[in-house]
Amino acid sequence: VAKDLGLQLPEIRDRGVRVVSESTTQYFALHEKTGHLVTAERIDREQLCRLVQQCVLRCELIVEGQM
């Protein structure tokens, strides 16, 4: 994520970069030391999407300040 946004690793902390989703459970997080998007919780497809064939988890990346 850091590479895609053109940010250096210290900027991730300084600019308050965070991952959010509509769900009460936050399944994804941003690894502060690498800038990678990682899973923060166990994702159980059977529990989340048992009635649909295609399972999609949406999340947004929030970056404070101007890009």
Secondary structure, 3 states (H helix, E strand, C coil): CHHHHCCCHHHHHHCCCEEECCCCCCCEEECCCCCCEEECCCCCHHHHCCCCCCCCCCCEEECCCCC
